[in-house]
Amino acid sequence: RGSSVSVTFNGTTNPEVTDVYGTYSVRTLTSAHVAVDEQTSGITAGIECRTDLAARTSVVSSVAGAVTNVTVAFNTTNGVPGGAARFVIVLPSGFELDASGSGSTAAVAGGSFGASETLSVSVNVGTRTATVTRAGGASALSGSQTGLEVTLTNVRNPSVSGPTGTLSLEVQNASAACVETASSVSGVTLTTGSLSSVSASVSPNTTGSASATTVSFTLANPLPVNGKIEIVLPSAMSVGGAVAVTGQSGIDGGVSVVVDSGSRNVTIVRDGTGGVTARGSSVSVTFNGTTNPEVTDVYGTYSVRTLTSAHVA
């Protein structure tokens, strides 16, 4: 008596969810199957959620700042519980659920769910979490399932180009107990948004004159407080000397100018003292130090883009 005993045996199969699933009962017996000691309550073993859920992400539009649909396609090993089972999706930083602010984010089933599957969705905009719930009478999908899809509508992409972060997906039963999870589902790569209503002018506009250049445009995505505006002048123009911004509208705060005369690049850098300039805002900047071409025929086009402080479009 008083000895510590441990035995390990194989052949068991864990439950498919992580909520409470009962307790173990243990007793010792004589060879005649007469009880010696026993413990029939309070013995449990921790079950962790399965982490090998296979999932991938796609979007209808891969343009930065675009309002789009996000589809998460996945395969399960443990199947999908019936009833009001849930799929909890946490989007990467920068994505916006309910992009229109009207509460209209919706969820659509696809793939092996079949056309008759009904889903509802609730969103936490602050945490970028969408909880998608099956209808209460939905049947369980037993065993391994492939080709399942959940699509979220009315989602806005991050406002900066390049690869997004990863998202997470968790399959839960109706009691919110985890069945399977994937914590690092690859995101997507976004292309730059498009400025609109872009125009340029010089004053004076006579050939060979020293001039001031004005560039105007409408933002597709917000311009950060420390963001940049990069302007590449036409090939027949030049820039140099003490270049400075002499006028600005649509952006507040201070700015400075960085010039690469060899490539005709003029970069206007915000100093962080103003506010974020919202998407859809009209912006205009005027800077001096340019020289007009010496002839009046076509002399090339301007290139304009907005950047983060890290020089990402």
Secondary structure, 3 states (H helix, E strand, C coil): CCCCCCCCCCCCCCCCCCCCCCCEEEEEECCCCCEEEEEEEEECCCCCCECCCEEEEEECCCECCCEEEEEEEEEECCCECCCCCEEEEECCCCCECCCCCCCCCCEEEEECCCCCCCEEEEEECCCCEEEEEECCCCCCECCCEEEEEEEEEEEECCCCCEECCCEEEEEECCCCCEEEEEEEECCCEEECCCCEEEEEEEECCCCCCEEEEEEEEECCCCECCCCEEEEECCCCCEECCCCCEEEEECCCCCEEEEEECCCCEEEEEECCCCCCECCCCEEEEEEEEEECCCCCCCCCCCEEEEECCCCCC
